[in-house]
Amino acid sequence: MIIGIKNKLIIISSPSGAGKTTLCKLLIKKMKNINLSISYTSRSKRLNEINGKDYFFVSRKKFESLKKQNFFIETAKNFNNLYGSPLKNINKSIKKNHHILFDIDWKGARKIRRNYNKENILDFFILPPSKSELKRRLKKRGRDNNEEINLRLSYAINEMKHYKEYKYVLINDNVKNTVNDIKRIIEYNDLISEKKNILKSKLNKIINP
């Protein structure tokens, strides 16, 4: 499936605790031409989360019903919870002539790549500075006990093996620097797309006056 040339599907993936959600929120604040794709999930809402802003929280039964209706572009199962990106988010972004940003894992990224032209996709994989730093960040969040932290760490190590599937790989040792790097890469790709369109238009006038 091909979307508008100016509309990019921007994917940011990382293992749990590497900072992708924080990076996505900062990027949205810095770039006004990007919409965040808010995912649906069957997991319970955490204390500081807002329905419709962080996720759309639905029952497992409702999620599976929506999936059967082809409501999602991609779905994934993590820690026995279901996650999915709704197709309508892309359509809304196209109408606004905006890029759309996905905060998803490598499995979801694979599904999007299968369904959309690679020229319309900018994908980033975010790595932590080290395994010990990742463990420290997971502990700092205060959401999980030691057993769950070790499980997430084990899962994260497996996730990191998929970094080669992404066009851009960044080490998030400083969140401000990393989000600025992502912003510059997106702006560079916007410039390249713009120049290609101008060149194509001029060539058409020369070749087909």
FENBEL-V728242 format. One line per field, one symbol per residue. phi: phi as a letter, one per 20 degrees, with the letter a starting at -180 (. if undefined). psi: psi as a letter, one per 20 degrees, with the letter a starting at -180 (. if undefined). Layout:
phi=???
psi=???
This chain:
phi=.ddggfededdccafgneoffffffffffecedcdeeeeebefffegeecfndebeecfgffgfffffelfdfbcbdclmdecbdffffffffffemdfcddeceffffgffffdcfffedddcdddffafffffffffffmecegfffffffffffffffefffdfccceeebfffffffffffffffffffffffffffffffffcf
psi=ppaqhioqoppoqrqpiijhggggghghhhoikpppopqqqirqprgjqppiggroorrhggghghghjkhqgqqqopljqqqqophhhghghghilqrpppnrahghgghghhiqphijpoppppqrhrghhghgghhhhkhqrhghghghgghghhhiijhiiqhppqomiohghghhggghgghghggggghgggggghhhhghm.
